[in-house]
């Protein structure tokens, strides 16, 4: 079973989904089923139930209250190759209030800087935003780059973290 909870944020609702206490998806949408559609077939087959996700929901509230490292304590798991997993681990190690380029993220994951494209693909496929903080990755050419939930959400997250 996958338990879902949707929480209000200043940039819109945040749906969080967990299986056995581990986040499997999170994203800025009011409809958790939008997140389910991106999950692996084995997870999509599980029933959904709305409920209280306890620690994860508390971490979101703490994050919004300015404790911007609160999301770091929540276990999260998503599919991917060993390289993709290293990139997700490196993403989770980028401190709130800081940013890296795609090349720097690749390097932090133990990959060559030329693996920036792989880092970008990992961000694009990230199922657990903002817990796996792909919003902290910016293009080396400047600007905010893309973000699955829109640039305005990415800008807000970065501004929120830099104020804390």
CNS distance restraints for C-alpha pairs under 8 A (distance, minus, plus):
assign (resid   1 and name CA) (resid  19 and name CA) 6.35 0.50 0.50
assign (resid   1 and name CA) (resid  20 and name CA) 7.99 0.50 0.50
assign (resid   1 and name CA) (resid  46 and name CA) 5.22 0.50 0.50
assign (resid   1 and name CA) (resid  47 and name CA) 5.06 0.50 0.50
assign (resid   1 and name CA) (resid  48 and name CA) 6.00 0.50 0.50
assign (resid   1 and name CA) (resid  49 and name CA) 7.22 0.50 0.50
assign (resid   2 and name CA) (resid  17 and name CA) 6.38 0.50 0.50
assign (resid   2 and name CA) (resid  18 and name CA) 5.54 0.50 0.50
assign (resid   2 and name CA) (resid  19 and name CA) 4.85 0.50 0.50
assign (resid   2 and name CA) (resid  20 and name CA) 7.81 0.50 0.50
assign (resid   2 and name CA) (resid  43 and name CA) 7.89 0.50 0.50
assign (resid   2 and name CA) (resid  46 and name CA) 6.45 0.50 0.50
assign (resid   2 and name CA) (resid  47 and name CA) 6.20 0.50 0.50
assign (resid   2 and name CA) (resid  48 and name CA) 4.94 0.50 0.50
assign (resid   2 and name CA) (resid  49 and name CA) 6.29 0.50 0.50
assign (resid   3 and name CA) (resid  17 and name CA) 5.63 0.50 0.50
assign (resid   3 and name CA) (resid  18 and name CA) 5.37 0.50 0.50
assign (resid   3 and name CA) (resid  19 and name CA) 6.43 0.50 0.50
assign (resid   3 and name CA) (resid  48 and name CA) 5.86 0.50 0.50
assign (resid   3 and name CA) (resid  49 and name CA) 4.87 0.50 0.50
assign (resid   3 and name CA) (resid  50 and name CA) 5.53 0.50 0.50
assign (resid   3 and name CA) (resid  51 and name CA) 5.89 0.50 0.50
assign (resid   3 and name CA) (resid  52 and name CA) 7.90 0.50 0.50
assign (resid   3 and name CA) (resid  53 and name CA) 7.27 0.50 0.50
assign (resid   4 and name CA) (resid  15 and name CA) 6.92 0.50 0.50
assign (resid   4 and name CA) (resid  16 and name CA) 5.68 0.50 0.50
assign (resid   4 and name CA) (resid  17 and name CA) 4.46 0.50 0.50
assign (resid   4 and name CA) (resid  18 and name CA) 6.57 0.50 0.50
assign (resid   4 and name CA) (resid  32 and name CA) 6.71 0.50 0.50
assign (resid   4 and name CA) (resid  48 and name CA) 6.96 0.50 0.50
assign (resid   4 and name CA) (resid  49 and name CA) 6.08 0.50 0.50
assign (resid   4 and name CA) (resid  50 and name CA) 4.74 0.50 0.50
assign (resid   4 and name CA) (resid  51 and name CA) 5.92 0.50 0.50
assign (resid   4 and name CA) (resid  52 and name CA) 7.62 0.50 0.50
assign (resid   4 and name CA) (resid  53 and name CA) 7.26 0.50 0.50
assign (resid   5 and name CA) (resid  15 and name CA) 5.80 0.50 0.50
assign (resid   5 and name CA) (resid  16 and name CA) 5.46 0.50 0.50
assign (resid   5 and name CA) (resid  17 and name CA) 6.64 0.50 0.50
assign (resid   5 and name CA) (resid  32 and name CA) 7.85 0.50 0.50
assign (resid   5 and name CA) (resid  50 and name CA) 5.81 0.50 0.50
assign (resid   5 and name CA) (resid  51 and name CA) 5.82 0.50 0.50
assign (resid   5 and name CA) (resid  52 and name CA) 6.17 0.50 0.50
assign (resid   5 and name CA) (resid  53 and name CA) 6.43 0.50 0.50
assign (resid   5 and name CA) (resid  57 and name CA) 7.76 0.50 0.50
assign (resid   6 and name CA) (resid  13 and name CA) 6.28 0.50 0.50
assign (resid   6 and name CA) (resid  14 and name CA) 5.45 0.50 0.50
assign (resid   6 and name CA) (resid  15 and name CA) 4.22 0.50 0.50
assign (resid   6 and name CA) (resid  16 and name CA) 6.19 0.50 0.50
assign (resid   6 and name CA) (resid  30 and name CA) 6.57 0.50 0.50
assign (resid   6 and name CA) (resid  31 and name CA) 7.97 0.50 0.50
assign (resid   6 and name CA) (resid  32 and name CA) 7.46 0.50 0.50
assign (resid   7 and name CA) (resid  13 and name CA) 5.53 0.50 0.50
assign (resid   7 and name CA) (resid  14 and name CA) 5.18 0.50 0.50
assign (resid   7 and name CA) (resid  15 and name CA) 6.41 0.50 0.50
assign (resid   7 and name CA) (resid  16 and name CA) 7.99 0.50 0.50
assign (resid   7 and name CA) (resid  57 and name CA) 7.41 0.50 0.50
assign (resid   8 and name CA) (resid  12 and name CA) 6.13 0.50 0.50
assign (resid   8 and name CA) (resid  13 and name CA) 4.57 0.50 0.50
assign (resid   8 and name CA) (resid  14 and name CA) 6.26 0.50 0.50
assign (resid   9 and name CA) (resid  13 and name CA) 5.64 0.50 0.50
assign (resid   9 and name CA) (resid  14 and name CA) 6.68 0.50 0.50
assign (resid   9 and name CA) (resid  64 and name CA) 7.37 0.50 0.50
assign (resid  11 and name CA) (resid  28 and name CA) 7.92 0.50 0.50
assign (resid  11 and name CA) (resid 153 and name CA) 6.08 0.50 0.50
assign (resid  11 and name CA) (resid 156 and name CA) 7.40 0.50 0.50
assign (resid  12 and name CA) (resid  28 and name CA) 6.43 0.50 0.50
assign (resid  12 and name CA) (resid  29 and name CA) 7.14 0.50 0.50
assign (resid  12 and name CA) (resid  30 and name CA) 7.76 0.50 0.50
assign (resid  13 and name CA) (resid  28 and name CA) 5.59 0.50 0.50
assign (resid  13 and name CA) (resid  29 and name CA) 5.42 0.50 0.50
assign (resid  13 and name CA) (resid  30 and name CA) 5.16 0.50 0.50
assign (resid  14 and name CA) (resid  26 and name CA) 6.91 0.50 0.50
assign (resid  14 and name CA) (resid  27 and name CA) 5.49 0.50 0.50
assign (resid  14 and name CA) (resid  28 and name CA) 4.31 0.50 0.50
assign (resid  14 and name CA) (resid  29 and name CA) 5.56 0.50 0.50
assign (resid  14 and name CA) (resid  30 and name CA) 6.60 0.50 0.50
assign (resid  15 and name CA) (resid  26 and name CA) 5.45 0.50 0.50
assign (resid  15 and name CA) (resid  27 and name CA) 5.47 0.50 0.50
assign (resid  15 and name CA) (resid  28 and name CA) 6.19 0.50 0.50
assign (resid  15 and name CA) (resid  29 and name CA) 5.84 0.50 0.50
assign (resid  15 and name CA) (resid  30 and name CA) 6.26 0.50 0.50
assign (resid  15 and name CA) (resid  31 and name CA) 6.93 0.50 0.50
assign (resid  15 and name CA) (resid  32 and name CA) 5.45 0.50 0.50
assign (resid  15 and name CA) (resid  35 and name CA) 7.88 0.50 0.50
assign (resid  16 and name CA) (resid  23 and name CA) 7.18 0.50 0.50
assign (resid  16 and name CA) (resid  25 and name CA) 5.97 0.50 0.50
assign (resid  16 and name CA) (resid  26 and name CA) 4.25 0.50 0.50
assign (resid  16 and name CA) (resid  27 and name CA) 6.69 0.50 0.50
assign (resid  16 and name CA) (resid  32 and name CA) 7.26 0.50 0.50
assign (resid  16 and name CA) (resid  56 and name CA) 7.98 0.50 0.50
assign (resid  17 and name CA) (resid  23 and name CA) 5.72 0.50 0.50
assign (resid  17 and name CA) (resid  24 and name CA) 5.84 0.50 0.50
assign (resid  17 and name CA) (resid  25 and name CA) 5.12 0.50 0.50
assign (resid  17 and name CA) (resid  26 and name CA) 6.04 0.50 0.50
assign (resid  17 and name CA) (resid  32 and name CA) 7.37 0.50 0.50
assign (resid  18 and name CA) (resid  22 and name CA) 5.13 0.50 0.50
assign (resid  18 and name CA) (resid  23 and name CA) 4.14 0.50 0.50
assign (resid  18 and name CA) (resid  24 and name CA) 5.32 0.50 0.50
assign (resid  18 and name CA) (resid  25 and name CA) 6.96 0.50 0.50
assign (resid  18 and name CA) (resid  53 and name CA) 7.51 0.50 0.50
assign (resid  19 and name CA) (resid  23 and name CA) 6.45 0.50 0.50
assign (resid  19 and name CA) (resid  24 and name CA) 6.67 0.50 0.50
assign (resid  21 and name CA) (resid  53 and name CA) 7.71 0.50 0.50
assign (resid  21 and name CA) (resid  75 and name CA) 7.86 0.50 0.50
assign (resid  22 and name CA) (resid  74 and name CA) 7.57 0.50 0.50
assign (resid  22 and name CA) (resid  75 and name CA) 5.30 0.50 0.50
assign (resid  22 and name CA) (resid  76 and name CA) 5.33 0.50 0.50
assign (resid  22 and name CA) (resid  77 and name CA) 6.69 0.50 0.50
assign (resid  23 and name CA) (resid  74 and name CA) 7.57 0.50 0.50
assign (resid  23 and name CA) (resid  75 and name CA) 6.26 0.50 0.50
assign (resid  23 and name CA) (resid  76 and name CA) 4.46 0.50 0.50
assign (resid  23 and name CA) (resid  77 and name CA) 6.19 0.50 0.50
assign (resid  23 and name CA) (resid 128 and name CA) 7.36 0.50 0.50
assign (resid  24 and name CA) (resid  39 and name CA) 7.89 0.50 0.50
assign (resid  24 and name CA) (resid  76 and name CA) 6.06 0.50 0.50
assign (resid  24 and name CA) (resid  77 and name CA) 5.47 0.50 0.50
assign (resid  24 and name CA) (resid  78 and name CA) 5.86 0.50 0.50
assign (resid  24 and name CA) (resid 127 and name CA) 7.21 0.50 0.50
assign (resid  24 and name CA) (resid 128 and name CA) 6.66 0.50 0.50
assign (resid  25 and name CA) (resid  35 and name CA) 6.33 0.50 0.50
assign (resid  25 and name CA) (resid  36 and name CA) 7.64 0.50 0.50
assign (resid  25 and name CA) (resid  39 and name CA) 7.62 0.50 0.50
assign (resid  25 and name CA) (resid  78 and name CA) 7.75 0.50 0.50
assign (resid  25 and name CA) (resid 127 and name CA) 5.03 0.50 0.50
assign (resid  25 and name CA) (resid 128 and name CA) 4.55 0.50 0.50
assign (resid  25 and name CA) (resid 129 and name CA) 7.62 0.50 0.50
assign (resid  26 and name CA) (resid  35 and name CA) 6.97 0.50 0.50
assign (resid  26 and name CA) (resid 127 and name CA) 6.28 0.50 0.50
assign (resid  26 and name CA) (resid 128 and name CA) 4.39 0.50 0.50
assign (resid  26 and name CA) (resid 129 and name CA) 5.44 0.50 0.50
assign (resid  26 and name CA) (resid 130 and name CA) 7.23 0.50 0.50
assign (resid  26 and name CA) (resid 131 and name CA) 7.59 0.50 0.50
assign (resid  27 and name CA) (resid  35 and name CA) 6.97 0.50 0.50
assign (resid  27 and name CA) (resid 127 and name CA) 7.33 0.50 0.50
assign (resid  27 and name CA) (resid 128 and name CA) 6.44 0.50 0.50
assign (resid  27 and name CA) (resid 129 and name CA) 5.39 0.50 0.50
assign (resid  27 and name CA) (resid 130 and name CA) 7.16 0.50 0.50
assign (resid  27 and name CA) (resid 149 and name CA) 7.59 0.50 0.50
assign (resid  28 and name CA) (resid 129 and name CA) 7.94 0.50 0.50
assign (resid  28 and name CA) (resid 149 and name CA) 6.30 0.50 0.50
assign (resid  29 and name CA) (resid  34 and name CA) 7.41 0.50 0.50
assign (resid  31 and name CA) (resid  35 and name CA) 7.68 0.50 0.50
assign (resid  32 and name CA) (resid  36 and name CA) 6.51 0.50 0.50
assign (resid  33 and name CA) (resid  37 and name CA) 6.30 0.50 0.50
assign (resid  34 and name CA) (resid  38 and name CA) 7.24 0.50 0.50
assign (resid  35 and name CA) (resid  39 and name CA) 6.92 0.50 0.50
assign (resid  35 and name CA) (resid 127 and name CA) 7.61 0.50 0.50
assign (resid  36 and name CA) (resid  43 and name CA) 7.79 0.50 0.50
assign (resid  36 and name CA) (resid  44 and name CA) 5.87 0.50 0.50
assign (resid  37 and name CA) (resid  44 and name CA) 6.87 0.50 0.50
assign (resid  38 and name CA) (resid 127 and name CA) 7.33 0.50 0.50
assign (resid  39 and name CA) (resid  43 and name CA) 6.09 0.50 0.50
assign (resid  39 and name CA) (resid  44 and name CA) 5.93 0.50 0.50
assign (resid  39 and name CA) (resid 127 and name CA) 7.73 0.50 0.50
assign (resid  40 and name CA) (resid  44 and name CA) 6.17 0.50 0.50
assign (resid  40 and name CA) (resid  79 and name CA) 7.55 0.50 0.50
assign (resid  41 and name CA) (resid  45 and name CA) 6.24 0.50 0.50
assign (resid  42 and name CA) (resid  46 and name CA) 7.14 0.50 0.50
assign (resid  52 and name CA) (resid  57 and name CA) 7.42 0.50 0.50
assign (resid  53 and name CA) (resid  57 and name CA) 5.59 0.50 0.50
assign (resid  54 and name CA) (resid  58 and name CA) 6.08 0.50 0.50
assign (resid  55 and name CA) (resid  59 and name CA) 5.99 0.50 0.50
assign (resid  55 and name CA) (resid  74 and name CA) 7.32 0.50 0.50
assign (resid  56 and name CA) (resid  60 and name CA) 6.37 0.50 0.50
assign (resid  56 and name CA) (resid  71 and name CA) 7.53 0.50 0.50
assign (resid  56 and name CA) (resid  74 and name CA) 6.11 0.50 0.50
assign (resid  57 and name CA) (resid  61 and name CA) 6.39 0.50 0.50
assign (resid  58 and name CA) (resid  62 and name CA) 6.09 0.50 0.50
assign (resid  59 and name CA) (resid  63 and name CA) 5.99 0.50 0.50
assign (resid  59 and name CA) (resid  70 and name CA) 5.11 0.50 0.50
assign (resid  59 and name CA) (resid  71 and name CA) 5.42 0.50 0.50
assign (resid  59 and name CA) (resid  73 and name CA) 7.92 0.50 0.50
assign (resid  59 and name CA) (resid  74 and name CA) 7.55 0.50 0.50
assign (resid  60 and name CA) (resid  64 and name CA) 6.20 0.50 0.50
assign (resid  60 and name CA) (resid  70 and name CA) 7.24 0.50 0.50
assign (resid  60 and name CA) (resid  71 and name CA) 6.58 0.50 0.50
assign (resid  61 and name CA) (resid  65 and name CA) 6.16 0.50 0.50
assign (resid  62 and name CA) (resid  66 and name CA) 6.47 0.50 0.50
assign (resid  62 and name CA) (resid  67 and name CA) 5.34 0.50 0.50
assign (resid  62 and name CA) (resid  68 and name CA) 7.37 0.50 0.50
assign (resid  62 and name CA) (resid  70 and name CA) 6.11 0.50 0.50
assign (resid  63 and name CA) (resid  67 and name CA) 4.69 0.50 0.50
assign (resid  63 and name CA) (resid  68 and name CA) 4.57 0.50 0.50
assign (resid  63 and name CA) (resid  69 and name CA) 6.82 0.50 0.50
assign (resid  63 and name CA) (resid  70 and name CA) 5.47 0.50 0.50
assign (resid  63 and name CA) (resid  71 and name CA) 6.70 0.50 0.50
assign (resid  64 and name CA) (resid  68 and name CA) 7.33 0.50 0.50
assign (resid  66 and name CA) (resid 160 and name CA) 7.64 0.50 0.50
assign (resid  66 and name CA) (resid 161 and name CA) 7.51 0.50 0.50
assign (resid  66 and name CA) (resid 164 and name CA) 5.39 0.50 0.50
assign (resid  67 and name CA) (resid 164 and name CA) 7.15 0.50 0.50
assign (resid  68 and name CA) (resid  96 and name CA) 6.10 0.50 0.50
assign (resid  68 and name CA) (resid 161 and name CA) 5.95 0.50 0.50
assign (resid  68 and name CA) (resid 164 and name CA) 6.80 0.50 0.50
assign (resid  69 and name CA) (resid  73 and name CA) 7.87 0.50 0.50
assign (resid  69 and name CA) (resid  95 and name CA) 7.54 0.50 0.50
assign (resid  69 and name CA) (resid  96 and name CA) 6.21 0.50 0.50
assign (resid  70 and name CA) (resid  74 and name CA) 7.96 0.50 0.50
assign (resid  71 and name CA) (resid 130 and name CA) 7.88 0.50 0.50
assign (resid  71 and name CA) (resid 131 and name CA) 5.44 0.50 0.50
assign (resid  72 and name CA) (resid  92 and name CA) 6.96 0.50 0.50
assign (resid  72 and name CA) (resid 131 and name CA) 6.70 0.50 0.50
assign (resid  74 and name CA) (resid 131 and name CA) 7.67 0.50 0.50
assign (resid  76 and name CA) (resid 128 and name CA) 7.41 0.50 0.50
assign (resid  76 and name CA) (resid 131 and name CA) 7.69 0.50 0.50
assign (resid  76 and name CA) (resid 132 and name CA) 7.99 0.50 0.50
assign (resid  78 and name CA) (resid 127 and name CA) 6.93 0.50 0.50
assign (resid  78 and name CA) (resid 128 and name CA) 7.79 0.50 0.50
assign (resid  79 and name CA) (resid  85 and name CA) 7.82 0.50 0.50
assign (resid  80 and name CA) (resid  84 and name CA) 5.31 0.50 0.50
assign (resid  80 and name CA) (resid  85 and name CA) 5.95 0.50 0.50
assign (resid  81 and name CA) (resid  85 and name CA) 6.17 0.50 0.50
assign (resid  82 and name CA) (resid  86 and name CA) 6.27 0.50 0.50
assign (resid  83 and name CA) (resid  87 and name CA) 6.35 0.50 0.50
assign (resid  84 and name CA) (resid  88 and name CA) 6.27 0.50 0.50
assign (resid  84 and name CA) (resid 118 and name CA) 7.86 0.50 0.50
assign (resid  84 and name CA) (resid 119 and name CA) 7.97 0.50 0.50
assign (resid  84 and name CA) (resid 122 and name CA) 6.11 0.50 0.50
assign (resid  85 and name CA) (resid  89 and name CA) 6.18 0.50 0.50
assign (resid  86 and name CA) (resid  90 and name CA) 6.11 0.50 0.50
assign (resid  86 and name CA) (resid 109 and name CA) 5.32 0.50 0.50
assign (resid  86 and name CA) (resid 110 and name CA) 7.80 0.50 0.50
assign (resid  87 and name CA) (resid  91 and name CA) 6.12 0.50 0.50
assign (resid  87 and name CA) (resid 105 and name CA) 7.08 0.50 0.50
assign (resid  87 and name CA) (resid 106 and name CA) 6.73 0.50 0.50
assign (resid  87 and name CA) (resid 108 and name CA) 7.93 0.50 0.50
assign (resid  87 and name CA) (resid 109 and name CA) 5.25 0.50 0.50
assign (resid  87 and name CA) (resid 119 and name CA) 6.50 0.50 0.50
assign (resid  87 and name CA) (resid 122 and name CA) 6.86 0.50 0.50
assign (resid  88 and name CA) (resid  92 and name CA) 6.31 0.50 0.50
assign (resid  88 and name CA) (resid 122 and name CA) 7.28 0.50 0.50
assign (resid  88 and name CA) (resid 132 and name CA) 6.70 0.50 0.50
assign (resid  89 and name CA) (resid  93 and name CA) 6.42 0.50 0.50
assign (resid  89 and name CA) (resid 109 and name CA) 7.43 0.50 0.50
assign (resid  90 and name CA) (resid  94 and name CA) 6.67 0.50 0.50
assign (resid  90 and name CA) (resid 105 and name CA) 6.60 0.50 0.50
assign (resid  90 and name CA) (resid 108 and name CA) 5.84 0.50 0.50
assign (resid  90 and name CA) (resid 109 and name CA) 5.25 0.50 0.50
assign (resid  91 and name CA) (resid 105 and name CA) 6.98 0.50 0.50
assign (resid  91 and name CA) (resid 132 and name CA) 6.20 0.50 0.50
assign (resid  91 and name CA) (resid 133 and name CA) 6.05 0.50 0.50
assign (resid  91 and name CA) (resid 134 and name CA) 6.52 0.50 0.50
assign (resid  92 and name CA) (resid 131 and name CA) 7.51 0.50 0.50
assign (resid  92 and name CA) (resid 132 and name CA) 5.40 0.50 0.50
assign (resid  92 and name CA) (resid 133 and name CA) 6.27 0.50 0.50
assign (resid  94 and name CA) (resid  98 and name CA) 6.92 0.50 0.50
assign (resid  94 and name CA) (resid  99 and name CA) 7.17 0.50 0.50
assign (resid  94 and name CA) (resid 100 and name CA) 7.64 0.50 0.50
assign (resid  94 and name CA) (resid 133 and name CA) 7.80 0.50 0.50
assign (resid  94 and name CA) (resid 136 and name CA) 7.36 0.50 0.50
assign (resid  95 and name CA) (resid  99 and name CA) 7.96 0.50 0.50
assign (resid  96 and name CA) (resid 136 and name CA) 7.75 0.50 0.50
assign (resid  96 and name CA) (resid 161 and name CA) 5.78 0.50 0.50
assign (resid  96 and name CA) (resid 162 and name CA) 7.55 0.50 0.50
assign (resid  97 and name CA) (resid 158 and name CA) 6.63 0.50 0.50
assign (resid  97 and name CA) (resid 161 and name CA) 4.65 0.50 0.50
assign (resid  97 and name CA) (resid 162 and name CA) 4.43 0.50 0.50
assign (resid  97 and name CA) (resid 163 and name CA) 7.86 0.50 0.50
assign (resid  97 and name CA) (resid 164 and name CA) 7.66 0.50 0.50
assign (resid  98 and name CA) (resid 136 and name CA) 6.70 0.50 0.50
assign (resid  98 and name CA) (resid 162 and name CA) 7.49 0.50 0.50
assign (resid  99 and name CA) (resid 136 and name CA) 4.64 0.50 0.50
assign (resid  99 and name CA) (resid 137 and name CA) 5.56 0.50 0.50
assign (resid  99 and name CA) (resid 138 and name CA) 6.69 0.50 0.50
assign (resid 100 and name CA) (resid 104 and name CA) 5.79 0.50 0.50
assign (resid 100 and name CA) (resid 105 and name CA) 6.27 0.50 0.50
assign (resid 100 and name CA) (resid 136 and name CA) 6.43 0.50 0.50
assign (resid 100 and name CA) (resid 137 and name CA) 5.00 0.50 0.50
assign (resid 100 and name CA) (resid 138 and name CA) 6.13 0.50 0.50
assign (resid 101 and name CA) (resid 105 and name CA) 6.19 0.50 0.50
assign (resid 101 and name CA) (resid 137 and name CA) 5.37 0.50 0.50
assign (resid 101 and name CA) (resid 138 and name CA) 5.00 0.50 0.50
assign (resid 101 and name CA) (resid 139 and name CA) 5.41 0.50 0.50
assign (resid 101 and name CA) (resid 140 and name CA) 5.43 0.50 0.50
assign (resid 102 and name CA) (resid 106 and name CA) 6.26 0.50 0.50
assign (resid 102 and name CA) (resid 116 and name CA) 4.80 0.50 0.50
assign (resid 102 and name CA) (resid 117 and name CA) 7.38 0.50 0.50
assign (resid 102 and name CA) (resid 119 and name CA) 5.60 0.50 0.50
assign (resid 102 and name CA) (resid 120 and name CA) 6.17 0.50 0.50
assign (resid 102 and name CA) (resid 137 and name CA) 6.19 0.50 0.50
assign (resid 102 and name CA) (resid 138 and name CA) 6.74 0.50 0.50
assign (resid 102 and name CA) (resid 139 and name CA) 6.36 0.50 0.50
assign (resid 102 and name CA) (resid 140 and name CA) 7.36 0.50 0.50
assign (resid 103 and name CA) (resid 107 and name CA) 6.27 0.50 0.50
assign (resid 103 and name CA) (resid 112 and name CA) 7.89 0.50 0.50
assign (resid 103 and name CA) (resid 113 and name CA) 4.60 0.50 0.50
assign (resid 103 and name CA) (resid 114 and name CA) 6.53 0.50 0.50
assign (resid 103 and name CA) (resid 115 and name CA) 6.59 0.50 0.50
assign (resid 103 and name CA) (resid 116 and name CA) 4.37 0.50 0.50
assign (resid 103 and name CA) (resid 119 and name CA) 7.37 0.50 0.50
assign (resid 104 and name CA) (resid 108 and name CA) 6.13 0.50 0.50
assign (resid 104 and name CA) (resid 113 and name CA) 6.51 0.50 0.50
assign (resid 104 and name CA) (resid 116 and name CA) 7.75 0.50 0.50
assign (resid 105 and name CA) (resid 109 and name CA) 6.28 0.50 0.50
assign (resid 105 and name CA) (resid 116 and name CA) 7.43 0.50 0.50
assign (resid 105 and name CA) (resid 119 and name CA) 6.52 0.50 0.50
assign (resid 105 and name CA) (resid 137 and name CA) 7.62 0.50 0.50
assign (resid 106 and name CA) (resid 110 and name CA) 6.56 0.50 0.50
assign (resid 106 and name CA) (resid 111 and name CA) 5.11 0.50 0.50
assign (resid 106 and name CA) (resid 112 and name CA) 6.33 0.50 0.50
assign (resid 106 and name CA) (resid 113 and name CA) 5.66 0.50 0.50
assign (resid 106 and name CA) (resid 114 and name CA) 7.76 0.50 0.50
assign (resid 106 and name CA) (resid 115 and name CA) 5.69 0.50 0.50
assign (resid 106 and name CA) (resid 116 and name CA) 5.72 0.50 0.50
assign (resid 106 and name CA) (resid 118 and name CA) 7.57 0.50 0.50
assign (resid 106 and name CA) (resid 119 and name CA) 5.72 0.50 0.50
assign (resid 107 and name CA) (resid 111 and name CA) 5.00 0.50 0.50
assign (resid 107 and name CA) (resid 112 and name CA) 5.60 0.50 0.50
assign (resid 107 and name CA) (resid 113 and name CA) 5.33 0.50 0.50
assign (resid 111 and name CA) (resid 115 and name CA) 6.32 0.50 0.50
assign (resid 115 and name CA) (resid 119 and name CA) 6.48 0.50 0.50
assign (resid 116 and name CA) (resid 120 and name CA) 6.20 0.50 0.50
assign (resid 117 and name CA) (resid 121 and name CA) 6.22 0.50 0.50
assign (resid 118 and name CA) (resid 122 and name CA) 6.19 0.50 0.50
assign (resid 119 and name CA) (resid 123 and name CA) 6.34 0.50 0.50
assign (resid 120 and name CA) (resid 124 and name CA) 6.20 0.50 0.50
assign (resid 121 and name CA) (resid 125 and name CA) 6.18 0.50 0.50
assign (resid 122 and name CA) (resid 126 and name CA) 5.97 0.50 0.50
assign (resid 123 and name CA) (resid 134 and name CA) 5.36 0.50 0.50
assign (resid 124 and name CA) (resid 147 and name CA) 7.52 0.50 0.50
assign (resid 124 and name CA) (resid 148 and name CA) 6.80 0.50 0.50
assign (resid 126 and name CA) (resid 132 and name CA) 7.29 0.50 0.50
assign (resid 126 and name CA) (resid 134 and name CA) 7.37 0.50 0.50
assign (resid 128 and name CA) (resid 132 and name CA) 5.54 0.50 0.50
assign (resid 129 and name CA) (resid 133 and name CA) 5.89 0.50 0.50
assign (resid 129 and name CA) (resid 134 and name CA) 6.91 0.50 0.50
assign (resid 129 and name CA) (resid 135 and name CA) 7.97 0.50 0.50
assign (resid 130 and name CA) (resid 134 and name CA) 7.06 0.50 0.50
assign (resid 130 and name CA) (resid 135 and name CA) 7.19 0.50 0.50
assign (resid 135 and name CA) (resid 147 and name CA) 6.88 0.50 0.50
assign (resid 135 and name CA) (resid 154 and name CA) 5.43 0.50 0.50
assign (resid 135 and name CA) (resid 157 and name CA) 7.25 0.50 0.50
assign (resid 135 and name CA) (resid 158 and name CA) 7.19 0.50 0.50
assign (resid 136 and name CA) (resid 158 and name CA) 6.95 0.50 0.50
assign (resid 138 and name CA) (resid 142 and name CA) 7.16 0.50 0.50
assign (resid 138 and name CA) (resid 143 and name CA) 7.02 0.50 0.50
assign (resid 138 and name CA) (resid 144 and name CA) 5.51 0.50 0.50
assign (resid 138 and name CA) (resid 145 and name CA) 6.06 0.50 0.50
assign (resid 139 and name CA) (resid 143 and name CA) 6.77 0.50 0.50
assign (resid 139 and name CA) (resid 144 and name CA) 6.78 0.50 0.50
assign (resid 139 and name CA) (resid 145 and name CA) 5.90 0.50 0.50
assign (resid 144 and name CA) (resid 151 and name CA) 6.93 0.50 0.50
assign (resid 144 and name CA) (resid 154 and name CA) 7.63 0.50 0.50
assign (resid 144 and name CA) (resid 155 and name CA) 7.37 0.50 0.50
assign (resid 145 and name CA) (resid 151 and name CA) 7.46 0.50 0.50
assign (resid 146 and name CA) (resid 150 and name CA) 6.99 0.50 0.50
assign (resid 146 and name CA) (resid 151 and name CA) 6.12 0.50 0.50
assign (resid 147 and name CA) (resid 151 and name CA) 5.59 0.50 0.50
assign (resid 147 and name CA) (resid 153 and name CA) 7.94 0.50 0.50
assign (resid 147 and name CA) (resid 154 and name CA) 6.43 0.50 0.50
assign (resid 149 and name CA) (resid 153 and name CA) 6.37 0.50 0.50
assign (resid 149 and name CA) (resid 154 and name CA) 7.63 0.50 0.50
assign (resid 150 and name CA) (resid 154 and name CA) 6.66 0.50 0.50
assign (resid 151 and name CA) (resid 155 and name CA) 6.05 0.50 0.50
assign (resid 152 and name CA) (resid 156 and name CA) 6.16 0.50 0.50
assign (resid 153 and name CA) (resid 157 and name CA) 6.19 0.50 0.50
assign (resid 154 and name CA) (resid 158 and name CA) 6.23 0.50 0.50
assign (resid 155 and name CA) (resid 159 and name CA) 6.08 0.50 0.50
assign (resid 156 and name CA) (resid 160 and name CA) 5.93 0.50 0.50
assign (resid 157 and name CA) (resid 161 and name CA) 6.17 0.50 0.50
assign (resid 158 and name CA) (resid 162 and name CA) 6.11 0.50 0.50
assign (resid 159 and name CA) (resid 163 and name CA) 6.22 0.50 0.50
assign (resid 160 and name CA) (resid 164 and name CA) 6.59 0.50 0.50
